[in-house]
Each structure stands twice: as structure tokens, then as C-alpha cells.
Amino acid sequence: MQFTTTVPATIDLAIIGAGPHALTLSTHLLQKRQRIRRKFLVFDPSGRWMSQWEHQFKALEIAHLRLPSTIPIQTLLL
């Protein structure tokens, strides 16, 4: 995903939050409907995927997140 601070005048879909549900929804949307690629945005105050979860997992000393998704979470946390 490309992160931007400018918002286009119109978008077709706004996803609020960049946690596991948004990550899964975005992945499935892009797999099922590739033409939507530049027509939706994900909004999160942190500006990056899984930021709050990553912070909470470190605080709780949880080493691994099991995600029933089609892409490995490690690729998004780099």
C-alpha cells in the first residue's frame, strides 16, 4: 500500500483503521476486484498498518500473530 497525506477529492471506499480487519478486507478487495486499487483509502492516525497491535503485542510480550489471511503479516510490518 502507498501511504499519502493528501486525500483525493473523491474515493469509492474509506476504510477506517489499519488493524487486522482492515488488512484482511483490503487484501480480499484487491484480490477480488483489482480495478478498485486506486479507489479506496485506509485511514489510521498512526499512518501504518497494525501499529496499535504491534505496540500492544510488544507490551504483552506476544511473539507471533496468527492471521487467517492470504498474505503473511511480516511483509507488511517491515
C-alpha positions as CSV (number, residue, x, y, z in Angstrom):
1,M,0.0,0.0,0.0
2,Q,1.1,3.5,-0.7
3,F,0.8,5.9,2.2
4,T,-0.1,9.5,1.5
5,T,-1.0,12.6,3.4
6,T,-3.1,14.1,0.6
7,V,-6.6,12.8,0.1
8,P,-8.1,12.8,-3.4
9,A,-11.3,14.8,-4.0
10,T,-13.3,11.6,-4.3
11,I,-12.8,8.0,-3.3
12,D,-15.2,5.0,-3.6
13,L,-14.4,3.4,-0.2
14,A,-12.9,4.6,3.0
15,I,-11.6,2.0,5.5
16,I,-11.2,3.4,9.0
17,G,-8.4,1.8,11.0
18,A,-5.4,-0.2,9.9
19,G,-5.7,-3.2,12.1
20,P,-6.2,-6.9,11.2
21,H,-9.8,-6.4,9.9
22,A,-8.8,-3.6,7.6
23,L,-5.8,-5.5,6.5
24,T,-7.9,-8.6,5.6
25,L,-10.6,-6.5,4.0
26,S,-8.1,-4.6,1.8
27,T,-6.3,-7.9,0.8
28,H,-9.6,-9.5,-0.2
29,L,-10.8,-6.4,-2.1
30,L,-7.6,-6.3,-4.1
31,Q,-7.7,-10.0,-4.9
32,K,-11.3,-10.0,-6.0
33,R,-11.5,-6.6,-7.6
34,Q,-8.2,-5.3,-8.9
35,R,-9.8,-2.3,-10.6
36,I,-10.5,-0.8,-7.1
37,R,-6.8,-0.5,-6.4
38,R,-6.7,3.3,-6.6
39,K,-10.3,3.9,-5.5
40,F,-10.1,3.3,-1.8
41,L,-8.1,4.6,1.2
42,V,-7.2,3.3,4.6
43,F,-7.2,6.0,7.4
44,D,-5.4,5.5,10.6
45,P,-3.9,8.0,13.0
46,S,-0.6,6.1,13.2
47,G,-0.1,6.2,9.4
48,R,0.9,2.5,9.2
49,W,-0.6,-1.0,9.3
50,M,-1.0,-2.8,12.6
51,S,0.6,-0.1,14.6
52,Q,-1.6,-0.4,17.7
53,W,-1.5,-4.2,17.6
54,E,2.3,-4.2,17.3
55,H,2.6,-1.9,20.3
56,Q,0.2,-4.0,22.4
57,F,1.9,-7.3,21.4
58,K,5.3,-5.9,22.5
59,A,3.8,-4.7,25.8
60,L,2.3,-8.1,26.4
61,E,5.4,-10.0,25.1
62,I,3.4,-11.8,22.4
63,A,6.0,-13.0,19.8
64,H,3.7,-14.2,17.0
65,L,0.4,-13.3,15.5
66,R,-1.6,-16.0,13.7
67,L,-3.6,-14.4,10.9
68,P,-6.0,-16.4,8.8
69,S,-5.2,-14.2,5.8
70,T,-3.8,-14.9,2.4
71,I,-0.6,-12.8,2.9
72,P,2.0,-13.1,5.6
73,I,1.8,-10.2,8.1
74,Q,5.6,-9.9,8.3
75,T,5.7,-8.4,4.8
76,L,3.5,-5.5,6.0
77,L,5.4,-4.8,9.2
78,L,8.8,-4.2,7.5
